[in-house]
Amino acid sequence: MAKKKKNNSKNVQKKEHVEHKKNDSKSIIPKNQNSIMTMAIFLIIGLIIGALITYGAILSAPMSSESYELPDANSINVNELSQKVEAYLNENFLSDNSVVVTITGIEKVDNGFFELTFEIKEGSEVVAEGSVFASENNLVSPGAYIFNLDEPLNIPTEVDNNEEQIFTKSEEPIVDLFIMSFCPFGLQAVREFSEPIQLLSERSDTKLGYVIYSNYASSYGLKAEDYCFDEEEKYCSMHGINEVNEDVRELCIQKYYPEKIWEYMDLLVEDYYAGLVSTSNIESKWKDYAQQVGIDVEKIEQCFAEEAIELLEEQVLLNSIYNVTGSPTALINETKYTGDRNPEAFKQAICSAYFEAPTECEQVLDDSNPAVNGSC
């Protein structure tokens, strides 16, 4: 793998951009608008119809939860609610009759909500599991939005990924890929985009970024220490505290070993797809990957201990600057990439952003497009 140039003028420009925004951080850091419920819906859409649905599309007709009064949960027929939610998910998000969402359990939680667990089956194979929250006639995202179970959700069922995108041209395109370190779709993007990113590393400025939420745990009555890096819940993640920890370590690797980050990620992704690594064991597994590619574990541990808050704060600012709300979000010269998630398609998109494309752009990569365009 070719080493990245350390003193890149594009890095300086981006650093200055972030520093400029820091002076007005209170006005630009939005409250978290994601939820476990919307994560589950993204998962269903991505696995089954392959459509990347934006927030604007999904939230086109909801009402604010502030004006909604929850009914007494004790008066709700749980069997009827389960059937209604199951029908809603299948009727609104499935275009393939071979794929079915099934509610597998329902449990009363605080504030009049029920948590309903589900599994997605393609034929007899379970391809995903998750949970949604509901109260009587609504799917509810606490503190965010309400979806009426009696009204069909008007969303697009197809996304044209073949429409040519136009990116601002530059000598060395800036490529940003924002993920959650254990979002299935984020790791999928890392797997598909790693090859073109490394191929073009000499003539591009590529960075991994991370999707950080605020007030995530308290929105669902969860413990802050299970999802957030800090007691104030400024730095949280959807898949738990070990995901936040791994985000920080990967940021440390990127800062001190920029030429090693993609080798490290390749090892992690390979084990993830082999079922050998998850949030349950990453706290020990990361050291194996680091040592395999020549990263000083103690240096990363020192960075984690001393620089975590600074690194996370920068990600919060970047999330706001680029309006990053889900994993993965790829940007090429600050324009969101919406094309197919395969190596060749992403390579062509980056190559279209050069004033003069390098010879590496002539290399043809895999374009079989096995990936689905879902999001966490």
VMD Tcl script that draws the C-alpha trace (Angstrom):
set ca {
  {0.00 0.00 0.00}
  {1.32 3.43 -0.87}
  {1.93 5.75 2.04}
  {-0.14 8.88 2.41}
  {1.59 12.22 2.22}
  {1.58 13.76 5.67}
  {1.71 17.45 4.81}
  {-1.33 17.81 2.60}
  {-2.66 21.29 1.89}
  {-6.21 19.90 1.84}
  {-5.78 18.80 5.45}
  {-4.78 22.34 6.37}
  {-7.85 23.76 4.63}
  {-10.18 21.35 6.43}
  {-8.49 22.03 9.77}
  {-9.02 25.75 9.30}
  {-12.64 25.10 8.36}
  {-13.22 23.16 11.58}
  {-11.45 25.76 13.71}
  {-13.63 28.46 12.18}
  {-16.76 26.53 13.11}
  {-15.62 25.93 16.70}
  {-16.21 29.58 17.51}
  {-19.92 29.13 16.86}
  {-20.38 25.57 18.09}
  {-23.46 26.26 20.22}
  {-25.46 27.42 17.24}
  {-24.47 24.66 14.83}
  {-24.54 21.48 16.90}
  {-28.04 20.06 16.42}
  {-29.86 17.83 18.85}
  {-29.77 14.16 17.91}
  {-32.61 13.22 15.57}
  {-31.83 9.51 15.26}
  {-33.46 6.71 17.25}
  {-33.56 2.97 17.67}
  {-36.83 3.02 15.76}
  {-35.47 4.87 12.74}
  {-32.39 2.67 12.81}
  {-34.62 -0.39 12.51}
  {-36.55 1.16 9.63}
  {-33.32 2.02 7.84}
  {-32.24 -1.58 8.36}
  {-35.44 -2.95 6.87}
  {-35.27 -0.61 3.88}
  {-31.62 -1.29 3.22}
  {-31.81 -5.07 3.39}
  {-35.01 -5.51 1.45}
  {-35.47 -2.80 -1.15}
  {-31.93 -1.48 -1.33}
  {-33.05 2.12 -1.05}
  {-31.18 4.77 0.90}
  {-34.04 6.82 2.29}
  {-33.09 10.29 3.44}
  {-34.44 11.96 6.57}
  {-36.45 14.33 4.43}
  {-38.23 11.45 2.73}
  {-38.99 9.50 5.87}
  {-39.96 12.46 7.98}
  {-42.09 14.19 5.35}
  {-45.36 13.91 7.24}
  {-44.78 13.18 10.92}
  {-46.01 15.29 13.81}
  {-44.00 16.46 16.79}
  {-44.15 14.19 19.83}
  {-44.49 17.23 22.08}
  {-48.21 17.50 21.28}
  {-48.95 13.79 21.57}
  {-50.50 12.32 24.74}
  {-49.66 8.69 25.30}
  {-52.54 6.36 26.23}
  {-52.54 4.08 29.22}
  {-50.37 1.14 28.20}
  {-52.43 -1.21 30.37}
  {-55.46 -0.68 28.10}
  {-53.62 -1.77 24.94}
  {-54.15 -5.23 23.48}
  {-50.57 -6.39 22.92}
  {-51.54 -9.04 20.36}
  {-53.39 -6.50 18.23}
  {-50.50 -4.03 18.52}
  {-48.00 -6.69 17.45}
  {-50.09 -7.60 14.41}
  {-50.57 -3.94 13.46}
  {-46.84 -3.12 13.68}
  {-45.91 -6.25 11.75}
  {-48.40 -5.42 8.99}
  {-47.20 -1.80 8.86}
  {-43.56 -2.76 8.41}
  {-44.31 -5.37 5.76}
  {-46.78 -3.24 3.80}
  {-44.72 -0.04 3.85}
  {-41.17 -1.29 3.47}
  {-41.21 -4.55 1.53}
  {-41.29 -4.88 -2.22}
  {-40.01 -8.46 -2.32}
  {-42.54 -11.07 -1.20}
  {-39.72 -13.51 -0.36}
  {-38.60 -11.23 2.48}
  {-40.79 -10.89 5.58}
  {-40.64 -8.99 8.85}
  {-42.00 -10.93 11.84}
  {-42.60 -9.55 15.33}
  {-41.00 -11.99 17.75}
  {-41.77 -10.37 21.09}
  {-43.37 -7.42 22.83}
  {-42.55 -5.91 26.21}
  {-43.93 -2.92 28.05}
  {-41.34 -0.22 28.78}
  {-41.51 3.17 30.47}
  {-43.71 6.12 29.48}
  {-46.47 4.10 27.84}
  {-44.24 2.53 25.21}
  {-43.89 -1.05 24.11}
  {-40.70 -2.44 22.65}
  {-41.35 -4.92 19.87}
  {-38.52 -7.15 18.72}
  {-38.52 -8.36 15.13}
  {-36.59 -10.52 12.72}
  {-36.27 -10.22 8.95}
  {-36.32 -13.47 7.00}
  {-35.40 -14.09 3.41}
  {-36.98 -17.45 2.80}
  {-36.09 -19.49 5.88}
  {-32.92 -17.53 6.67}
  {-32.93 -14.80 9.33}
  {-30.97 -11.93 7.76}
  {-31.44 -9.30 10.47}
  {-32.95 -8.62 13.88}
  {-33.93 -5.44 15.65}
  {-36.56 -3.62 17.66}
  {-39.07 -0.81 17.30}
  {-41.07 1.18 19.83}
  {-44.81 1.69 19.65}
  {-47.76 3.02 21.60}
  {-51.31 2.07 20.62}
  {-51.67 3.39 17.03}
  {-48.20 4.77 16.47}
  {-44.60 3.90 15.94}
  {-42.86 6.38 18.21}
  {-39.42 7.90 18.27}
  {-39.22 9.43 21.78}
  {-38.49 13.14 21.62}
  {-38.51 13.10 17.84}
  {-41.32 11.90 15.55}
  {-44.48 9.82 15.43}
  {-45.59 7.56 12.59}
  {-49.28 6.76 12.35}
  {-49.87 3.01 11.99}
  {-53.22 3.69 10.32}
  {-51.74 5.76 7.50}
  {-49.40 4.43 4.79}
  {-45.93 5.94 4.80}
  {-45.28 7.78 1.56}
  {-41.65 7.00 0.76}
  {-39.85 6.15 -2.46}
  {-39.25 2.42 -2.95}
  {-36.49 2.80 -5.50}
  {-33.40 4.97 -5.72}
  {-31.67 5.57 -9.03}
  {-28.02 4.99 -8.16}
  {-27.03 5.20 -11.83}
  {-27.76 8.90 -12.21}
  {-24.44 10.63 -12.78}
  {-23.33 12.87 -9.94}
  {-21.32 16.03 -10.45}
  {-18.53 16.69 -7.95}
  {-16.43 19.81 -7.56}
  {-13.06 19.20 -9.20}
  {-9.71 19.60 -7.48}
  {-6.08 18.54 -7.80}
  {-6.47 16.11 -4.91}
  {-10.11 15.28 -4.04}
  {-11.10 15.22 -0.39}
  {-12.93 11.98 0.41}
  {-14.70 11.60 3.77}
  {-16.42 8.40 4.89}
  {-18.47 8.73 8.08}
  {-19.45 5.50 9.82}
  {-20.30 3.98 13.17}
  {-17.55 1.47 13.84}
  {-20.05 -1.40 14.26}
  {-22.88 -0.32 12.01}
  {-23.31 -3.22 9.53}
  {-23.79 -0.80 6.64}
  {-20.83 1.32 7.71}
  {-18.54 -1.72 7.71}
  {-20.03 -2.74 4.39}
  {-19.00 0.65 2.96}
  {-15.49 0.25 4.38}
  {-15.24 -3.17 2.72}
  {-16.42 -1.89 -0.67}
  {-14.59 1.46 -0.66}
  {-11.26 0.40 0.83}
  {-9.74 -0.73 -2.48}
  {-10.42 2.44 -4.50}
  {-9.41 4.62 -1.55}
  {-6.06 2.85 -1.23}
  {-5.60 2.80 -5.00}
  {-5.93 6.59 -5.17}
  {-4.24 7.39 -1.85}
  {-1.27 9.22 -3.41}
  {-3.51 11.78 -5.09}
  {-6.40 12.17 -2.64}
  {-7.04 13.16 0.96}
  {-9.19 10.45 2.53}
  {-10.42 10.43 6.10}
  {-12.66 8.19 8.16}
  {-15.18 10.11 10.25}
  {-17.62 8.90 12.89}
  {-21.30 9.53 13.58}
  {-21.66 10.79 17.15}
  {-25.00 11.37 18.91}
  {-25.93 13.47 21.92}
  {-28.47 12.55 24.62}
  {-28.88 9.10 23.10}
  {-29.27 7.05 26.28}
  {-31.60 9.39 28.15}
  {-33.99 9.47 25.18}
  {-34.83 5.81 25.84}
  {-34.38 5.52 29.60}
  {-31.04 3.75 29.12}
  {-27.89 4.11 31.20}
  {-25.49 6.75 29.92}
  {-22.46 4.63 30.75}
  {-23.73 1.91 28.41}
  {-23.90 4.19 25.35}
  {-21.96 7.38 26.04}
  {-18.34 8.32 26.59}
  {-19.25 11.03 29.09}
  {-21.81 11.57 31.85}
  {-23.26 14.60 30.04}
  {-24.09 12.37 27.03}
  {-22.40 14.62 24.49}
  {-20.63 11.69 22.83}
  {-22.80 8.61 22.36}
  {-23.30 5.89 19.78}
  {-26.16 3.66 18.69}
  {-24.44 0.33 19.30}
  {-23.11 1.01 22.77}
  {-20.05 2.27 24.64}
  {-17.67 -0.22 23.05}
  {-18.56 1.27 19.66}
  {-17.68 4.76 20.93}
  {-14.41 3.41 22.32}
  {-13.53 1.85 18.97}
  {-14.42 5.08 17.18}
  {-11.87 6.88 19.35}
  {-9.17 4.25 18.82}
  {-9.64 4.40 15.06}
  {-9.39 8.18 15.20}
  {-6.15 7.81 17.16}
  {-4.79 5.36 14.60}
  {-5.75 7.72 11.81}
  {-4.01 10.61 13.58}
  {-0.72 8.88 14.40}
  {-0.60 6.11 11.79}
  {-2.52 7.50 8.78}
  {-0.76 5.08 6.44}
  {-2.02 2.13 8.56}
  {-5.70 2.91 9.10}
  {-7.04 1.11 6.02}
  {-4.90 -1.98 6.66}
  {-6.28 -2.03 10.20}
  {-9.85 -1.60 8.96}
  {-9.42 -4.36 6.38}
  {-8.50 -6.83 9.15}
  {-11.40 -5.74 11.34}
  {-13.91 -5.98 8.48}
  {-12.64 -9.41 7.45}
  {-13.17 -10.73 10.98}
  {-16.54 -8.98 11.25}
  {-17.87 -10.79 8.21}
  {-16.42 -14.05 9.53}
  {-18.31 -13.53 12.79}
  {-15.10 -13.24 14.80}
  {-15.39 -9.67 16.11}
  {-18.21 -7.55 17.50}
  {-18.76 -4.94 20.19}
  {-18.59 -7.76 22.73}
  {-14.90 -8.53 22.12}
  {-13.42 -5.54 20.27}
  {-11.81 -4.26 23.49}
  {-9.26 -7.06 23.18}
  {-9.35 -7.84 19.45}
  {-8.26 -4.36 18.33}
  {-4.79 -4.95 19.72}
  {-4.33 -7.98 17.45}
  {-5.18 -5.92 14.37}
  {-2.95 -3.05 15.48}
  {0.05 -5.30 16.09}
  {-0.43 -7.11 12.77}
  {-0.06 -3.87 10.81}
  {2.73 -2.35 12.91}
  {0.79 0.05 15.15}
  {2.13 0.78 18.65}
  {-0.67 -0.30 20.98}
  {0.66 1.80 23.86}
  {0.64 4.91 21.68}
  {-3.01 4.37 20.82}
  {-3.89 3.72 24.46}
  {-2.16 6.98 25.43}
  {-4.07 8.86 22.74}
  {-7.31 7.28 23.96}
  {-6.62 8.37 27.53}
  {-5.50 11.92 26.73}
  {-7.18 13.00 23.49}
  {-10.54 11.23 23.29}
  {-12.74 14.24 24.08}
  {-10.92 16.50 21.63}
  {-11.24 13.90 18.86}
  {-14.92 13.28 19.58}
  {-15.68 17.00 19.69}
  {-14.14 17.43 16.26}
  {-16.41 14.64 14.93}
  {-19.48 16.35 16.38}
  {-18.50 19.54 14.57}
  {-17.87 17.72 11.30}
  {-21.22 15.91 11.62}
  {-22.86 19.31 11.85}
  {-20.81 20.96 9.11}
  {-21.60 18.21 6.61}
  {-25.10 17.35 7.92}
  {-24.07 13.78 8.67}
  {-26.95 11.89 10.32}
  {-26.36 8.26 9.40}
  {-23.75 5.58 8.81}
  {-22.36 5.40 6.18}
  {-22.17 8.88 4.69}
  {-19.55 9.35 1.97}
  {-18.51 12.77 0.70}
  {-16.34 13.67 -2.28}
  {-15.20 17.28 -2.18}
  {-18.02 17.92 0.32}
  {-20.78 16.48 -1.93}
  {-22.60 13.41 -0.63}
  {-22.02 10.30 -2.72}
  {-25.27 8.48 -3.58}
  {-24.02 5.93 -6.11}
  {-23.63 2.17 -5.90}
  {-21.58 0.73 -3.08}
  {-19.02 -1.20 -5.04}
  {-15.32 -0.50 -5.63}
  {-15.59 0.48 -9.31}
  {-18.51 2.87 -8.86}
  {-16.78 4.65 -5.97}
  {-13.48 4.79 -7.87}
  {-15.20 6.39 -10.86}
  {-16.87 8.95 -8.60}
  {-13.56 9.97 -7.03}
  {-11.84 10.02 -10.42}
  {-14.51 12.36 -11.77}
  {-13.50 14.89 -9.11}
  {-9.94 15.39 -10.42}
  {-8.94 18.22 -12.72}
  {-6.72 15.61 -14.34}
  {-7.36 12.00 -13.32}
  {-4.27 9.91 -12.43}
  {-3.39 6.76 -14.34}
  {-4.72 4.67 -11.43}
  {-8.21 5.62 -12.57}
  {-7.72 3.40 -15.62}
  {-7.62 0.30 -13.41}
  {-10.96 -1.53 -13.46}
  {-12.23 -2.72 -10.08}
  {-15.10 -5.01 -9.08}
  {-18.51 -3.66 -10.07}
  {-20.71 -6.64 -9.19}
  {-22.47 -4.49 -6.57}
  {-23.23 -7.07 -3.86}
  {-23.93 -4.28 -1.38}
  {-27.32 -2.95 -0.30}
  {-27.75 0.75 0.29}
  {-28.95 0.70 3.87}
  {-27.96 2.93 6.76}
  {-27.79 2.95 10.56}
}
mol new
graphics top color blue
foreach p $ca { graphics top sphere $p radius 0.5 }
foreach p [lrange $ca 0 end-1] q [lrange $ca 1 end] { graphics top cylinder $p $q radius 0.2 }
display resetview
